[in-house]
Amino acid sequence: MKKYMGITLAVLLMVLVVLSTGCEKSQASGASAADENKVMIVGLDDTFVPMGYRDEAGNVVGFDVDLANEVGNRIGMEVKFQPIDWAMKETELDSGNIDMIWNGYTITKARQEKVTFSNPYLKNSQIIITLAGADIKVKQDLSDSVVATQAGSSSLEAINKEPELLMSFKDGDVILFDTYNEAFMDLEAGRVDAIVADGVMSRYLISKRGEDKYFILTENFGDEEYGVGFRKNDEEFYPLVNEALEAMKEDGTYKEITTKWFGEKLTY
């Protein structure tokens, strides 16, 4: 009897070992699957044409959207686009609600103190737009004019770098809108005299709304570059995204996407 009990105990121990090993493999397999299906959450202003916006069907589309999706394919991650309040973008990033800011995000010194930027991927400038036929032809003509831009934008940072000119605006200040769409609507309605905005976005928007309606001044508020913004000391997404973007520039994929949205006019 003791002999049989010993054999039985040995068999039970073997079964337990096999089950334990199987569970460990299953857990390891599950972790691997989770890694493979990992999501990167991209924060964007979904009204910012042509970088990231909603089409007539409500889908998020755009130049930056195409770039992000291609990067996601290359690094094996699903891409989720999360609309955010642009004035709160760095807060959304720091809180972990998004993994990166990718939506015509201009690289500035002030922002470099808050985020880690990818290598630049598109050139930009802060241009001045008025209605065709307006008396504003040079920057100094903005004196006593109602000037508008988007809250939390690099356009606002550019204006603030010229305080004397800013003080010459009507009421010594600039009118802020949540989106550039609102600014353009107020310009067309005559409630503002000029808009300071990203050149890439503005030229695309003007091409769709009617180029004859607007006048773009030769003078501007400076040349800039777009980059993807990550949390400080990000070691997870920053190296993967940056490397994929550089590879896309080298193999021609970046140029294909740029040509799709801007023709041959814009390449980095």
Backbone as CSV, one residue per row, in Angstrom:
resi,resn,N_x,N_y,N_z,CA_x,CA_y,CA_z,C_x,C_y,C_z
1,MET,0.832,-1.215,0.000,0.000,0.000,0.000,0.865,1.263,0.000
2,LYS,1.888,1.261,0.831,2.780,2.420,0.874,3.424,2.649,-0.476
3,LYS,3.744,1.525,-1.154,4.382,1.639,-2.472,3.457,2.328,-3.459
4,TYR,2.185,1.933,-3.444,1.219,2.532,-4.369,0.974,4.006,-4.056
5,MET,0.925,4.320,-2.723,0.734,5.716,-2.329,1.894,6.574,-2.796
6,GLY,3.110,5.994,-2.731,4.283,6.734,-3.201,4.219,7.016,-4.682
7,ILE,3.785,6.028,-5.456,3.646,6.213,-6.911,2.593,7.264,-7.216
8,THR,1.473,7.192,-6.468,0.379,8.148,-6.681,0.839,9.579,-6.399
9,LEU,1.553,9.772,-5.311,2.056,11.104,-4.969,3.020,11.615,-6.028
10,ALA,3.860,10.700,-6.537,4.818,11.092,-7.572,4.101,11.546,-8.825
11,VAL,3.042,10.813,-9.190,2.265,11.175,-10.387,1.599,12.533,-10.200
12,LEU,1.034,12.747,-8.990,0.379,14.024,-8.721,1.355,15.188,-8.807
13,LEU,2.564,14.967,-8.280,3.583,16.017,-8.350,3.961,16.337,-9.788
14,MET,4.074,15.308,-10.619,4.401,15.516,-12.040,3.307,16.320,-12.735
15,VAL,2.049,15.982,-12.402,0.920,16.705,-13.007,0.950,18.173,-12.611
16,LEU,1.229,18.427,-11.327,1.295,19.814,-10.853,2.401,20.593,-11.540
17,VAL,3.550,19.942,-11.736,4.673,20.596,-12.417,4.300,20.953,-13.845
18,VAL,3.647,20.001,-14.533,3.244,20.235,-15.925,2.245,21.378,-16.015
19,LEU,1.259,21.374,-15.088,0.251,22.441,-15.105,0.875,23.792,-14.817
20,SER,1.807,23.802,-13.841,2.477,25.055,-13.488,3.272,25.596,-14.661
21,THR,4.005,24.715,-15.336,4.795,25.119,-16.504,3.901,25.639,-17.602
22,GLY,2.761,24.973,-17.783,1.824,25.415,-18.828,1.276,26.784,-18.561
23,CYS,0.961,27.049,-17.271,0.445,28.379,-16.908,1.464,29.463,-17.167
24,GLU,2.747,29.155,-16.819,3.811,30.139,-17.037,3.958,30.451,-18.506
25,LYS,3.900,29.399,-19.340,4.018,29.616,-20.784,2.851,30.413,-21.303
26,SER,1.657,30.098,-20.762,0.463,30.819,-21.189,0.564,32.285,-20.831
27,GLN,1.044,32.572,-19.593,1.186,33.968,-19.164,2.217,34.694,-20.012
28,ALA,3.330,34.004,-20.295,4.364,34.620,-21.125,3.833,34.898,-22.509
29,SER,3.039,33.924,-23.043,2.468,34.094,-24.370,1.509,35.265,-24.382
30,GLY,0.725,35.404,-23.276,-0.219,36.506,-23.193,0.485,37.840,-23.168
31,ALA,1.611,37.942,-22.447,2.372,39.196,-22.380,2.908,39.550,-23.741
32,SER,3.368,38.537,-24.478,3.896,38.778,-25.816,2.811,39.316,-26.737
33,ALA,1.620,38.721,-26.629,0.506,39.166,-27.468,0.138,40.600,-27.145
34,ALA,0.207,40.941,-25.849,-0.118,42.319,-25.453,0.876,43.289,-26.058
35,ASP,2.178,42.882,-26.056,3.199,43.738,-26.651,2.936,43.936,-28.134
36,GLU,2.555,42.832,-28.802,2.334,42.901,-30.242,1.152,43.792,-30.581
37,ASN,0.158,43.841,-29.669,-1.053,44.616,-29.942,-1.047,45.973,-29.243
38,LYS,0.115,46.440,-28.856,0.199,47.688,-28.106,-0.293,48.867,-28.936
39,VAL,-0.918,49.801,-28.260,-1.500,50.974,-28.918,-0.669,52.203,-28.593
40,MET,-0.428,53.048,-29.600,0.166,54.357,-29.332,-0.918,55.402,-29.574
41,ILE,-1.126,56.241,-28.560,-2.205,57.220,-28.599,-1.648,58.573,-29.024
42,VAL,-2.133,59.049,-30.147,-1.667,60.307,-30.737,-2.673,61.414,-30.426
43,GLY,-2.222,62.466,-29.754,-3.081,63.603,-29.470,-3.053,64.605,-30.611
44,LEU,-4.241,65.102,-30.984,-4.312,66.045,-32.097,-5.520,66.962,-31.977
45,ASP,-5.449,68.083,-32.676,-6.582,68.986,-32.873,-7.243,68.524,-34.159
46,ASP,-8.428,67.926,-34.074,-9.034,67.309,-35.256,-9.749,68.297,-36.175
47,THR,-9.359,69.593,-36.058,-9.845,70.599,-37.014,-8.680,71.205,-37.797
48,PHE,-7.484,70.665,-37.596,-6.279,71.298,-38.137,-5.920,70.717,-39.509
49,VAL,-6.588,71.224,-40.541,-6.322,70.762,-41.903,-4.975,71.301,-42.377
50,PRO,-4.248,70.546,-43.203,-4.518,69.169,-43.626,-3.756,68.158,-42.768
51,MET,-3.322,68.568,-41.579,-2.467,67.716,-40.761,-3.259,66.592,-40.091
52,GLY,-4.375,66.956,-39.470,-5.251,65.977,-38.849,-6.622,66.590,-38.673
53,TYR,-7.633,66.050,-39.333,-8.976,66.626,-39.276,-9.993,65.550,-39.649
54,ARG,-11.264,65.870,-39.537,-12.317,64.909,-39.864,-12.879,65.181,-41.261
55,ASP,-12.991,64.113,-42.046,-13.568,64.269,-43.377,-15.089,64.283,-43.267
56,GLU,-15.781,64.304,-44.404,-17.238,64.407,-44.393,-17.900,63.218,-43.708
57,ALA,-17.209,62.086,-43.695,-17.758,60.890,-43.045,-17.414,60.828,-41.561
58,GLY,-16.644,61.824,-41.081,-16.285,61.860,-39.674,-15.008,61.113,-39.330
59,ASN,-14.313,60.610,-40.356,-13.060,59.892,-40.121,-11.911,60.874,-39.935
60,VAL,-10.970,60.541,-39.057,-9.787,61.375,-38.861,-8.795,61.077,-39.981
61,VAL,-8.471,62.093,-40.770,-7.570,61.949,-41.915,-6.560,63.087,-41.886
62,GLY,-5.560,63.019,-42.763,-4.621,64.122,-42.880,-3.196,63.659,-43.112
63,PHE,-2.338,64.621,-43.359,-0.924,64.353,-43.611,-0.263,63.682,-42.410
64,ASP,-0.419,64.278,-41.222,0.175,63.694,-40.025,-0.460,62.353,-39.686
65,VAL,-1.736,62.199,-39.994,-2.437,60.930,-39.749,-1.825,59.826,-40.603
66,ASP,-1.561,60.140,-41.879,-0.918,59.154,-42.760,0.489,58.805,-42.270
67,LEU,1.240,59.825,-41.846,2.587,59.571,-41.329,2.529,58.669,-40.096
68,ALA,1.634,58.996,-39.159,1.532,58.233,-37.915,1.107,56.792,-38.178
69,ASN,0.147,56.598,-39.090,-0.301,55.240,-39.417,0.819,54.418,-40.034
70,GLU,1.621,55.041,-40.895,2.743,54.332,-41.511,3.787,53.968,-40.448
71,VAL,4.038,54.878,-39.529,4.974,54.584,-38.439,4.434,53.424,-37.602
72,GLY,3.130,53.458,-37.291,2.518,52.385,-36.518,2.692,51.030,-37.188
73,ASN,2.500,50.997,-38.503,2.686,49.743,-39.250,4.118,49.240,-39.128
74,ARG,5.064,50.165,-39.179,6.480,49.777,-39.170,6.960,49.291,-37.802
75,ILE,6.382,49.842,-36.744,6.834,49.436,-35.416,5.884,48.437,-34.753
76,GLY,4.864,48.031,-35.501,3.961,47.004,-35.007,3.011,47.455,-33.926
77,MET,2.535,48.702,-34.020,1.592,49.211,-33.025,0.337,49.752,-33.692
78,GLU,-0.785,49.544,-33.034,-2.035,50.156,-33.478,-1.996,51.632,-33.107
79,VAL,-2.487,52.494,-33.980,-2.492,53.934,-33.718,-3.912,54.398,-33.397
80,LYS,-4.067,55.052,-32.263,-5.350,55.634,-31.878,-5.197,57.146,-31.855
81,PHE,-6.096,57.848,-32.549,-6.037,59.312,-32.602,-7.020,59.885,-31.588
82,GLN,-6.481,60.674,-30.657,-7.270,61.227,-29.565,-7.397,62.748,-29.709
83,PRO,-8.587,63.261,-30.073,-8.773,64.718,-30.137,-8.596,65.340,-28.756
84,ILE,-7.886,66.473,-28.711,-7.620,67.147,-27.445,-7.842,68.649,-27.596
85,ASP,-7.962,69.322,-26.466,-7.966,70.781,-26.433,-6.520,71.217,-26.678
86,TRP,-6.266,71.892,-27.788,-4.893,72.215,-28.169,-4.195,73.077,-27.127
87,ALA,-4.947,73.902,-26.436,-4.342,74.751,-25.404,-3.872,73.931,-24.203
88,MET,-4.334,72.665,-24.092,-3.988,71.802,-22.963,-3.134,70.612,-23.401
89,LYS,-2.518,70.715,-24.578,-1.832,69.546,-25.159,-0.714,68.991,-24.282
90,GLU,0.127,69.847,-23.719,1.224,69.354,-22.887,0.700,68.735,-21.581
91,THR,-0.390,69.281,-21.065,-1.013,68.708,-19.868,-1.555,67.321,-20.162
92,GLU,-2.192,67.170,-21.320,-2.709,65.857,-21.739,-1.564,64.853,-21.865
93,LEU,-0.430,65.317,-22.365,0.735,64.444,-22.537,1.306,64.033,-21.182
94,ASP,1.505,64.993,-20.316,2.103,64.721,-19.004,1.218,63.824,-18.143
95,SER,-0.103,63.951,-18.313,-1.030,63.154,-17.507,-1.136,61.714,-17.993
96,GLY,-0.580,61.436,-19.180,-0.622,60.086,-19.716,-1.858,59.788,-20.543
97,ASN,-2.712,60.789,-20.792,-3.892,60.572,-21.619,-3.518,60.310,-23.076
98,ILE,-2.370,60.826,-23.498,-1.856,60.575,-24.838,-0.376,60.223,-24.730
99,ASP,0.163,59.584,-25.760,1.573,59.196,-25.760,2.453,60.179,-26.509
100,MET,1.842,60.964,-27.396,2.613,61.934,-28.177,1.683,62.986,-28.742
101,ILE,2.246,64.150,-29.070,1.517,65.232,-29.742,2.003,65.239,-31.184
102,TRP,1.073,65.006,-32.114,1.483,64.874,-33.527,0.410,65.506,-34.392
103,ASN,0.574,66.798,-34.668,-0.484,67.499,-35.412,-0.017,68.902,-35.782
104,GLY,0.997,68.984,-36.649,1.523,70.299,-36.980,2.046,70.986,-35.740
105,TYR,2.810,70.260,-34.935,3.313,70.749,-33.641,4.675,71.396,-33.861
106,THR,4.695,72.723,-33.845,5.903,73.481,-34.143,6.926,73.376,-33.018
107,ILE,8.169,73.172,-33.397,9.266,73.103,-32.437,9.656,74.522,-32.022
108,THR,9.509,74.824,-30.733,9.925,76.131,-30.205,10.741,75.907,-28.930
109,LYS,11.500,76.916,-28.547,12.315,76.804,-27.330,11.443,76.599,-26.101
110,ALA,10.330,77.307,-26.057,9.433,77.186,-24.905,8.891,75.767,-24.797
111,ARG,8.550,75.174,-25.915,8.005,73.814,-25.898,9.091,72.773,-25.622
112,GLN,10.315,73.058,-26.036,11.412,72.118,-25.783,11.706,71.965,-24.294
113,GLU,11.277,72.945,-23.503,11.432,72.838,-22.057,10.403,71.879,-21.454
114,LYS,9.334,71.605,-22.210,8.244,70.775,-21.702,8.219,69.371,-22.292
115,VAL,8.688,69.234,-23.539,8.591,67.940,-24.220,9.911,67.594,-24.907
116,THR,10.033,66.334,-25.300,11.133,65.886,-26.145,10.605,65.792,-27.571
117,PHE,11.281,66.444,-28.510,10.836,66.456,-29.900,11.576,65.419,-30.736
118,SER,10.857,64.884,-31.720,11.502,64.076,-32.749,12.347,64.991,-33.619
119,ASN,13.091,64.406,-34.545,13.764,65.228,-35.549,12.706,65.985,-36.351
120,PRO,12.991,67.189,-36.835,12.012,67.928,-37.643,11.617,67.131,-38.890
121,TYR,10.348,67.238,-39.278,9.918,66.514,-40.474,9.204,67.385,-41.506
122,LEU,8.947,68.657,-41.178,8.309,69.538,-42.162,8.603,70.991,-41.806
123,LYS,8.910,71.803,-42.822,9.168,73.227,-42.612,7.849,73.996,-42.617
124,ASN,7.835,75.093,-41.866,6.619,75.883,-41.712,6.995,77.341,-41.482
125,SER,6.038,78.226,-41.611,6.244,79.638,-41.269,4.938,80.190,-40.718
126,GLN,5.051,81.259,-39.930,3.880,81.903,-39.352,3.486,83.086,-40.235
127,ILE,2.432,82.887,-41.011,2.060,83.888,-42.013,0.910,84.767,-41.534
128,ILE,0.721,85.874,-42.241,-0.337,86.842,-41.935,-1.338,86.832,-43.085
129,ILE,-2.607,86.596,-42.750,-3.657,86.505,-43.775,-4.700,87.588,-43.533
130,THR,-5.078,88.258,-44.603,-6.179,89.223,-44.551,-7.125,88.903,-45.701
131,LEU,-8.230,89.628,-45.777,-9.119,89.487,-46.926,-8.544,90.248,-48.113
132,ALA,-8.791,89.755,-49.288,-8.348,90.448,-50.498,-8.942,91.859,-50.518
133,GLY,-8.117,92.829,-50.868,-8.594,94.215,-50.923,-8.438,94.974,-49.626
134,ALA,-7.971,94.298,-48.567,-7.767,94.988,-47.288,-6.580,95.944,-47.376
135,ASP,-6.554,96.922,-46.495,-5.481,97.916,-46.507,-4.186,97.392,-45.885
136,ILE,-4.222,96.227,-45.294,-3.042,95.666,-44.622,-2.150,94.986,-45.665
137,LYS,-0.963,95.569,-45.909,-0.041,95.044,-46.922,1.301,94.639,-46.321
138,VAL,1.676,95.266,-45.181,2.924,94.940,-44.474,2.603,94.810,-42.986
139,LYS,3.539,94.287,-42.215,3.291,94.040,-40.796,2.901,95.301,-40.031
140,GLN,3.537,96.417,-40.354,3.242,97.652,-39.630,1.808,98.114,-39.836
141,ASP,1.178,97.634,-40.905,-0.226,97.990,-41.154,-1.174,97.310,-40.169
142,LEU,-0.649,96.378,-39.369,-1.482,95.712,-38.361,-1.789,96.643,-37.187
143,SER,-1.129,97.789,-37.146,-1.377,98.770,-36.090,-2.853,99.147,-36.058
144,ASP,-3.446,99.090,-34.872,-4.858,99.410,-34.632,-5.809,98.452,-35.358
145,SER,-5.306,97.262,-35.712,-6.138,96.253,-36.360,-6.511,95.154,-35.370
146,VAL,-7.607,94.485,-35.660,-8.029,93.341,-34.842,-7.350,92.098,-35.417
147,VAL,-6.423,91.534,-34.665,-5.614,90.406,-35.122,-5.979,89.168,-34.311
148,ALA,-6.120,88.036,-34.998,-6.560,86.811,-34.333,-5.592,85.659,-34.574
149,THR,-5.613,84.686,-33.665,-4.873,83.436,-33.843,-5.497,82.383,-32.934
150,GLN,-4.897,81.194,-32.894,-5.422,80.111,-32.062,-4.764,80.121,-30.682
151,ALA,-5.555,79.867,-29.657,-5.029,79.785,-28.297,-4.047,78.626,-28.189
152,GLY,-2.939,78.859,-27.494,-1.953,77.807,-27.283,-1.128,77.449,-28.489
153,SER,-1.177,78.280,-29.516,-0.489,77.968,-30.775,0.913,78.562,-30.826
154,SER,1.729,78.034,-31.742,3.049,78.612,-31.965,2.914,79.985,-32.621
155,SER,1.785,80.233,-33.272,1.525,81.565,-33.840,1.465,82.603,-32.727
156,LEU,0.802,82.248,-31.635,0.710,83.167,-30.498,2.098,83.406,-29.897
157,GLU,2.904,82.350,-29.805,4.277,82.513,-29.305,5.066,83.460,-30.206
158,ALA,4.882,83.322,-31.522,5.607,84.168,-32.476,5.200,85.634,-32.335
159,ILE,3.911,85.880,-32.149,3.427,87.257,-31.963,4.009,87.854,-30.688
160,ASN,4.027,87.061,-29.621,4.521,87.557,-28.331,6.010,87.907,-28.359
161,LYS,6.721,87.404,-29.354,8.142,87.735,-29.491,8.350,89.139,-30.048
162,GLU,7.262,89.762,-30.511,7.330,91.132,-31.028,6.375,92.006,-30.222
163,PRO,6.696,92.268,-28.945,5.770,92.965,-28.038,5.366,94.364,-28.492
164,GLU,6.278,95.083,-29.135,5.929,96.440,-29.581,4.846,96.384,-30.651
165,LEU,4.982,95.423,-31.565,3.969,95.278,-32.609,2.653,94.819,-31.984
166,LEU,2.739,93.886,-31.041,1.537,93.399,-30.361,0.788,94.540,-29.678
167,MET,1.521,95.409,-29.007,0.882,96.524,-28.306,0.209,97.502,-29.260
168,SER,0.630,97.464,-30.537,0.016,98.372,-31.522,-1.315,97.837,-32.048
169,PHE,-1.597,96.526,-31.789,-2.887,95.968,-32.222,-4.013,96.679,-31.485
170,LYS,-5.198,96.606,-32.010,-6.362,97.204,-31.357,-6.492,96.628,-29.945
171,ASP,-6.604,97.489,-28.969,-6.683,97.138,-27.543,-5.402,96.494,-27.029
172,GLY,-4.331,96.581,-27.809,-3.036,96.073,-27.367,-2.991,94.581,-27.126
173,ASP,-3.834,93.830,-27.827,-3.892,92.391,-27.591,-4.325,91.664,-28.862
174,VAL,-4.255,90.336,-28.818,-4.658,89.507,-29.940,-5.904,88.720,-29.538
175,ILE,-6.813,88.521,-30.490,-8.030,87.755,-30.241,-7.711,86.264,-30.389
176,LEU,-8.115,85.455,-29.394,-7.796,84.030,-29.410,-9.033,83.184,-29.673
177,PHE,-8.869,82.201,-30.548,-9.938,81.252,-30.863,-9.478,79.840,-30.508
178,ASP,-10.438,78.964,-30.243,-10.109,77.571,-29.954,-9.564,76.861,-31.190
179,THR,-10.071,77.239,-32.371,-9.620,76.622,-33.622,-9.391,77.699,-34.681
180,TYR,-8.578,77.369,-35.667,-8.356,78.303,-36.775,-9.594,78.430,-37.654
181,ASN,-10.428,77.402,-37.702,-11.663,77.497,-38.477,-12.503,78.674,-37.998
182,GLU,-12.585,78.819,-36.680,-13.351,79.936,-36.111,-12.713,81.270,-36.487
183,ALA,-11.388,81.319,-36.480,-10.688,82.553,-36.832,-10.973,82.937,-38.280
184,PHE,-10.923,81.951,-39.168,-11.194,82.232,-40.585,-12.639,82.672,-40.800
185,MET,-13.567,82.095,-40.066,-14.970,82.504,-40.201,-15.160,83.950,-39.762
186,ASP,-14.474,84.348,-38.681,-14.586,85.731,-38.214,-13.884,86.693,-39.166
187,LEU,-12.814,86.238,-39.812,-12.152,87.071,-40.815,-13.100,87.325,-41.982
188,GLU,-13.734,86.284,-42.461,-14.663,86.424,-43.587,-15.871,87.283,-43.221
189,ALA,-16.265,87.220,-41.944,-17.418,88.010,-41.479,-17.041,89.447,-41.168
190,GLY,-15.735,89.766,-41.225,-15.295,91.128,-40.974,-15.142,91.471,-39.501
191,ARG,-15.191,90.454,-38.636,-15.059,90.729,-37.199,-13.598,90.811,-36.752
192,VAL,-12.691,90.271,-37.566,-11.255,90.469,-37.334,-10.637,90.942,-38.643
193,ASP,-9.512,91.627,-38.542,-8.870,92.210,-39.728,-7.778,91.313,-40.306
194,ALA,-7.169,90.490,-39.464,-6.062,89.648,-39.929,-5.915,88.442,-39.015
195,ILE,-5.326,87.389,-39.577,-5.037,86.174,-38.814,-3.554,85.877,-38.938
196,VAL,-2.937,85.483,-37.847,-1.573,84.950,-37.877,-1.708,83.445,-37.661
197,ALA,-1.169,82.646,-38.596,-1.398,81.205,-38.538,-0.287,80.430,-39.230
198,ASP,-0.239,79.116,-38.961,0.723,78.240,-39.628,0.530,78.306,-41.140
199,GLY,1.632,78.495,-41.861,1.550,78.603,-43.310,1.071,77.343,-43.986
200,VAL,1.543,76.171,-43.514,1.142,74.906,-44.128,-0.370,74.743,-44.046
201,MET,-0.911,74.927,-42.853,-2.351,74.798,-42.664,-3.123,75.858,-43.440
202,SER,-2.682,77.104,-43.346,-3.427,78.221,-43.940,-3.499,78.121,-45.462
203,ARG,-2.387,77.802,-46.092,-2.384,77.714,-47.554,-3.277,76.586,-48.049
204,TYR,-3.290,75.476,-47.311,-4.170,74.371,-47.683,-5.632,74.790,-47.507
205,LEU,-5.934,75.410,-46.373,-7.305,75.842,-46.096,-7.771,76.876,-47.112
206,ILE,-6.900,77.815,-47.455,-7.241,78.849,-48.430,-7.505,78.240,-49.799
207,SER,-6.735,77.224,-50.171,-6.938,76.566,-51.473,-8.310,75.921,-51.559
208,LYS,-8.867,75.519,-50.412,-10.188,74.892,-50.385,-11.314,75.910,-50.246
209,ARG,-11.042,77.020,-49.563,-12.098,78.008,-49.310,-12.201,79.057,-50.420
210,GLY,-11.173,79.127,-51.267,-11.199,80.106,-52.354,-10.065,81.098,-52.261
211,GLU,-9.040,80.920,-53.093,-7.835,81.745,-53.002,-8.098,83.219,-53.296
212,ASP,-9.136,83.508,-54.073,-9.434,84.903,-54.424,-9.935,85.709,-53.228
213,LYS,-10.354,85.022,-52.166,-10.907,85.724,-51.009,-9.833,86.364,-50.142
214,TYR,-8.603,85.843,-50.230,-7.594,86.181,-49.231,-6.343,86.817,-49.832
215,PHE,-5.593,87.459,-48.941,-4.293,88.013,-49.301,-3.295,87.594,-48.223
216,ILE,-2.154,87.043,-48.652,-1.101,86.632,-47.720,0.051,87.627,-47.828
217,LEU,0.412,88.223,-46.715,1.498,89.206,-46.722,2.835,88.538,-47.020
218,THR,3.718,89.286,-47.646,5.074,88.774,-47.900,5.830,88.625,-46.589
219,GLU,5.672,89.586,-45.686,6.301,89.513,-44.366,5.570,88.486,-43.504
220,ASN,6.298,87.860,-42.585,5.663,86.905,-41.689,6.248,87.017,-40.282
221,PHE,5.869,86.084,-39.424,6.361,86.081,-38.044,7.420,85.009,-37.803
222,GLY,8.078,84.580,-38.873,9.210,83.676,-38.697,9.008,82.289,-39.285
223,ASP,10.132,81.649,-39.613,10.135,80.290,-40.148,10.343,79.297,-39.012
224,GLU,9.703,78.130,-39.140,9.746,77.124,-38.082,9.772,75.726,-38.685
225,GLU,9.729,74.718,-37.808,9.691,73.325,-38.245,8.734,72.542,-37.361
226,TYR,8.113,71.536,-37.949,7.227,70.652,-37.195,8.005,69.455,-36.650
227,GLY,7.568,68.973,-35.476,8.122,67.754,-34.893,7.042,67.039,-34.092
228,VAL,7.315,65.807,-33.711,6.416,65.039,-32.846,6.881,65.235,-31.408
229,GLY,5.961,65.542,-30.506,6.322,65.804,-29.120,6.052,64.608,-28.209
230,PHE,7.039,64.261,-27.386,6.933,63.145,-26.437,7.184,63.653,-25.020
231,ARG,6.793,62.835,-24.043,7.117,63.191,-22.666,8.629,63.262,-22.484
232,LYS,9.071,64.102,-21.565,10.487,64.189,-21.258,11.009,62.814,-20.829
233,ASN,12.201,62.479,-21.336,12.846,61.202,-20.995,12.052,59.984,-21.475
234,ASP,11.206,60.155,-22.490,10.472,59.015,-23.063,11.464,58.067,-23.736
235,GLU,11.504,56.839,-23.281,12.395,55.838,-23.866,11.623,54.750,-24.596
236,GLU,10.282,54.875,-24.619,9.449,53.845,-25.232,9.070,54.199,-26.664
237,PHE,8.442,55.365,-26.835,7.930,55.730,-28.155,8.920,56.570,-28.961
238,TYR,9.619,57.489,-28.285,10.499,58.416,-28.998,11.491,57.715,-29.931
239,PRO,12.286,56.740,-29.458,13.278,56.141,-30.365,12.644,55.388,-31.526
240,LEU,11.522,54.713,-31.284,10.868,53.942,-32.339,10.294,54.850,-33.418
241,VAL,9.572,55.888,-32.987,8.935,56.804,-33.940,9.989,57.584,-34.716
242,ASN,10.995,58.092,-34.017,12.034,58.887,-34.667,12.774,58.056,-35.722
243,GLU,13.110,56.826,-35.364,13.826,55.952,-36.297,12.971,55.628,-37.513
244,ALA,11.674,55.376,-37.287,10.781,55.056,-38.396,10.615,56.243,-39.341
245,LEU,10.501,57.458,-38.783,10.383,58.654,-39.623,11.616,58.850,-40.494
246,GLU,12.780,58.656,-39.923,14.021,58.807,-40.685,14.108,57.760,-41.786
247,ALA,13.665,56.529,-41.491,13.676,55.468,-42.495,12.710,55.793,-43.634
248,MET,11.580,56.414,-43.310,10.599,56.799,-44.327,11.149,57.874,-45.254
249,LYS,11.962,58.776,-44.698,12.598,59.798,-45.536,13.584,59.161,-46.506
250,GLU,14.297,58.145,-46.023,15.338,57.512,-46.838,14.767,56.623,-47.931
251,ASP,13.662,55.928,-47.645,13.142,54.966,-48.637,12.075,55.541,-49.568
252,GLY,11.757,56.833,-49.410,10.837,57.485,-50.334,9.389,57.510,-49.886
253,THR,9.051,56.820,-48.801,7.663,56.791,-48.335,7.203,58.165,-47.875
254,TYR,8.100,58.884,-47.198,7.763,60.229,-46.725,7.406,61.137,-47.903
255,LYS,8.194,61.071,-48.954,7.931,61.920,-50.112,6.601,61.566,-50.772
256,GLU,6.260,60.286,-50.799,4.983,59.864,-51.375,3.815,60.476,-50.611
257,ILE,3.888,60.452,-49.288,2.811,61.000,-48.464,2.759,62.523,-48.594
258,THR,3.942,63.154,-48.640,3.997,64.610,-48.803,3.397,65.036,-50.142
259,THR,3.747,64.317,-51.193,3.228,64.639,-52.530,1.715,64.450,-52.586
260,LYS,1.213,63.427,-51.903,-0.235,63.170,-51.870,-0.992,64.378,-51.340
261,TRP,-0.454,65.018,-50.294,-1.175,66.106,-49.638,-0.806,67.495,-50.160
262,PHE,0.430,67.664,-50.610,0.884,69.010,-50.978,1.437,69.115,-52.397
263,GLY,1.403,68.045,-53.156,2.051,68.065,-54.460,3.558,68.084,-54.292
264,GLU,4.246,68.686,-55.199,5.713,68.711,-55.135,6.227,69.945,-54.400
265,LYS,5.324,70.753,-53.863,5.722,72.020,-53.248,6.464,71.826,-51.934
266,LEU,6.009,70.849,-51.137,6.582,70.704,-49.803,7.287,69.359,-49.646
267,THR,8.580,69.429,-49.459,9.345,68.243,-49.055,10.383,68.714,-48.061
268,TYR,10.795,67.826,-47.180,11.771,68.259,-46.172,13.178,67.984,-46.668
